[in-house]
């Protein structure tokens, strides 16, 4: 994240911080998942967890990188730049260090999932992988729908309400959270023999808090209320904030 700070300082594009965070957490997750236990070779479950977090990291990191390279600065960082003024770079460094700490905390879920000593691969592992892959696909679909909406000049000044965006104001964030729900499914052994596995619940709980209360939805919705107040107010009245549901009439 120190490298992320240097890059955003040089480019004036705060969105690169999210690219570094995605790749950094993915790399750390792979390392945590595959770290040998008592010198033994990684188990099939360890390899599966490493492959899934690596897939997540590449998909999200490359998506954000394309956006950072080809679009204006992310509205969240643009707002912080305006609010912090001359102290932006100093405060930005501290903000990115907090993100580094958040990533380190999230690796606990990956560690608990990969180190479950139960025999595997099992049906529980298959369900966990299915949840995770469904989340990655859902987030990718939401991102594509939003990109297509923004690319159409006829939609200028409108709020995206097509596809998944008609069911949730933040479907990408919902699927991001859903992906982290897969790690407790990997980790928790209901017979009580792997009590450490319950720590994996910290990941989805923490991600939900970050996305809905801290750096995700609140900053984006504040920007939408400023930039297109009437359109967003109408959209918010009929559309769920986070969990998908059919839109209200």
N, C-alpha and C positions, 0 to 999 in steps of 0.2 A: 504494500500500500504506500510505502515511501516512494517507490518507483511510479506509482499511479499519481502521486502528488506532483512529481517532477514533470510528468507528461502533460497533465492538465494545466500546469503552470505555463508550459511552453506553448501549448496549442490554444489555450483559452477555451477549451471544451471540457467541462466537468464530467460529461458522460463517460470519458475514458476511465474514470475511477471505477465505474460499474463493470467495465471489461476486465480490469485487473482483479477486481473482487471475485468475479465469476471464475476466471482461470485459476486464481490463487487458491480459492476454496476447493476447486476441483482437484488441483495438484495435491493439496494437503490431504484431501479425502482419500485419494488413491494411495498416498503414502501411509496413512493411518490404517486403511483397510488391509493393505498387504504386509504391514510390518510383521515379521515372523514372531510366532509364539514359542518361546523356549527353543528357538533354533529350528523349529519344524517348518516345512514348506507350507505356503499359504493353502488353506482349504478351498474347496469349491465355493463355499459361501463367501469367503474373503474375495475371491476373484470376481464373483458376481457383483458384490457391493462395489468393488473398485471399478468394474466396467460400467455400472449404472451411473455412479457419480461422475465418472469421466465423460460419459455421453451427455449428461446434463450440463456439465461445464462447457464442453465444446459447442453445444447447440446454443446455449444462452450467451456465452461470451462472443461467439461469432456474430450472432444476431445484433447484440448491442454495439459491437465494433463497426458493423456496416452502418448502423444508425448514427454513431458518433462521427464517422468519417464523412457522411453525406448529408447530414441535417444540421439545423441550428442547435445550439446548446440545449440539453434537456431542461425543461421548464423548472424542475426542482432546483437544479444548480443555478440557473439564471436568477431565480428568486433569491437564493442565498447570496449570490454575488451582489445583488442590489441591496439586500438587507445589511450585509456585513461591510460593504463599502471598502475602505482602505485596509480593513483588517481581514479581508476575505481569505488571503493566502494563509495567514496564521491560523485562523479558525478552521480553514479547510484541512490543514494538516492534522489538527486535533480530531476533526470529524472522521478523517480516514483512519486514524489510529483506533478510534472506537469501532469502525467497521472491521478492522483487523481483529480486534478482540471478539467481536460478534462471530466472525468466521471460526476463530479458535474454539469458541464455545460450541458452535454447531457441529464440530468434528466429534464431539462426544457421542452424538447419535450414530454417526458412522462407525465409530469404534465399537459401540455396544452391538450394532447390527452385525458387523463382520466377525466379532469374537464370540458370538453365540456358540457354545460348545456342542449343541445338540447335533445329532447325525443329520446329514443333509447331502444334497439338496432335498428338500421336503415340499409337501403341498403348501405349507405355510410360506416357504421361500418363493414358490411359484405365484402365490397370491400377492405377496409383497412386490415382486417384480412386475406383475400385471398392473398393480396400482401405480407404480412408479412410471412405467412406460405410457400408461393412459394419461398421466399428468403431463409428461413431456410432450406428447402429441397434442393434448388439449391446449397447452400453452403456445405451442408452435402455430396451431390453427388460429388462436386469438391474435397472435402477433401478425400473421399474414392478413387476416381480415382488417386489422387496424391499418396496416401499411397500404392495402388496396384502397381503403376509404380515404386516407389522406392524400393518395396519389391522384384522386379524381378532383379536378378543379371545381366541379359543381358542388363539392361538399365543403368548400371554404366557408368558415364561420359556423359550421354545423358540428354537432356532437355525434360521434360514431355510435350508432345503435343497431348495427346490422349483425346478423349471426349471433355469436356468443355474447356480443356487447349489448344485445337487447335483453339478455337474461341476467347479466351482472355488469355493474359499472367498472369492475376490475377483474375480468375473467382470467387474464394472464396471472394476476396475483393469486387468484383462487387456485389455479392449477399448480402454481409454484408451491403454495402451502400443501396441496394434496400430495405432491411428490415427497415432501418431507414426512408425511404420514406413513409412508412405506417403511421407513426405518424402524419404528416400533414394531411393525408386523414381522420384520426380520428378527428383531432382537428379543422380544418378550416371549419367554417360555412359561406357559401357563401352569406347568407342574411345579413351578417355584424353584427349580434347580439353578436358574441363571438370574439372580436378583439384580445384577448389574444391568440387565436388559431394560429394566424400567426407566433407566436414565435416558433412553432413546426418546421418550415422550417430551423431553426438554426441547428437542429440535422443532417439531411442529408448533409447540406452544410459543416458543420464542419468535419463530418466523411469523406466526399470526399476529403477535404483538407488534413486530417491526412493520409489517405491511399495512396493518389497519390503524395503528396509533402513532407511528413515529415517522418513518422516511418514505413510505409508499403512498397510500391513498390520501392521507391528509394534505400533503404538499401538492399532489396533482389536482385534487378537488379544489383547493384554494386557488390554484392557477385558473382552473376552468370557470370558477365563479367570477374571477376578475375579467377574464378575456371574453366570455360569452355567457353572461349571467342568466338571461332569459331562457336560452336554449338548454343550458345545463340544469336550471331549476325544473323545467318540464321533464327532462330526462331523468333527473333524480327522483321525481315524484312517481314515476312509473317503473323504475328499474331498481332491483335489489343492489345494495351497496357492495356485497361481497359474495355470499353464497348464491349460486344461480337458481333462478325460479322464473316462471313465465312472467312477462311484463304485465303490469296492471293496465286496464283500459285507459 
